[in-house]
Amino acid sequence: MESLLLPSEPFQFLRPGVLRDGDLTVTLTSTHLPNGAGIEVPTYCFMLSLRGGVTSVGHVHLRIGNTENLRLYQGHVGYGVDSGWRGRHYAERATRLILPLAKAHGINPVWITCDPGNIASRRTCERLGGVFVEMVEVPSTALAYRFGARKKCRYRLDV
């Protein structure tokens, strides 16, 4: 992975290159530094598409940091697959593709959280080899709370 140095910023985003798994392509679309408005750590944003197409079927985000909020409520990895494309394990496959990037940044373990009722996401975490650690109450001060989350399941994934 090639380094992309941002001037005057100590954090270095890496260039992950083209990430593919069969028909799935995971393309870096943007990077974000902490901004005080919801992004608390450096974040990579990727689009999921099929056969190198430009039509998105979902997204995956990788958050680089080790804050309490990440470990307990938000997670290092966040993903979503558009409703018409669910059931094909795209979130799992995309997460596997970005795990080397997490490792390159020294993130180990990787924490993934999800709402208790999101059975598909819980199964994705398990297929990735994540170990269910606990279910936690989301405090009203957490960003996830503002988006409606009251509890989160926490999965630990060693990379």
Helices and strands as residue ranges (DSSP letters): E 2-5, E 12-15, E 19-21, E 24-32, E 43-50, E 56-63, H 68-69, I 70-74, E 77-81, G 83-85, H 90-104, E 110-114, H 119-127, E 131-137, H 143-146, E 151-157
